[in-house]
Amino acid sequence: MSRLQRSEEEWSAHEHMRLEELQKAREVLFNKYQRRRLPWEDVVQIDAMIEEANAVETDGGQSGSLNAESSS
């Protein structure tokens, strides 16, 4: 996640980030927000990405257990 120029509105696409990496990035972005170097919308956007990663992680764990039960 990065911006090439300050005027860009969209994030640049990068490889899939793990939940731990997203949480570390959120901490960095929040610290930048506190120093008024970053708009709040960017913090909200990474919060949404973290929620999505949590949902995928939770979904992946549940579907794996269902597959194990159905194959038995």
N, C-alpha and C positions, 0 to 999 in steps of 0.2 A: 504494500500500500504506500503509494507516494504520489506526490504531485510534481509535475515537471515545472510548472510556473505558479506563482501565487494566484494568478487570475483564473486558473482552471477550476471548474466546478466539480468535475468527476475524478474519482480515483483511477490510477493506472492499475491494470490487472496484473496480478502476480500469482505464483503458485499457491496452492491450498495451504493455509496456515493451520497448525494445530491449535487447540484450545489454549494451551499454556502460552504459546507465542502471542495469541490474540490478547490474552490478559496482560502480558508484559507490555505489548504495544499500547494497550488502553491506559496503563499506568503512565507511560511516557507522554501520550497525547494529553491526558488529564493534567499532568504537570505543566505542559506547554500552555494549556488553556488557562491555568491559574496564573501564569506569567503573561497572559494576554497575547500569546504568540499564535493562537489557534482558535478558530470559532467553535462554539459549543456544538454546532451541528456535526462536526467531525467526531466529537466524543460520542454523541448519540448514534452516529453511523457505526462506529466500532462496537458500541453496546449491542446494536442489532446483529452484527456479525457474530458476536459472542453468544447471543441467544440462539442464533441459527446453528452454530457449532455445537452448543449444548443439546439442541433438539436432535441433531444428526447423531451425536454420540449416544444419547439416550435411546433413540430409535434403533440404532445399530445394535445396541446391547439387547434390546427386547426381541428384535427380529431373529437374532442369532439363537436365543433360547427357544423361540418358537420353532425354528428349523430343526433344532436338536430333538425337540419333543415329537415333531411330526415324522421324523425319520426313524424313530424307535418303534 
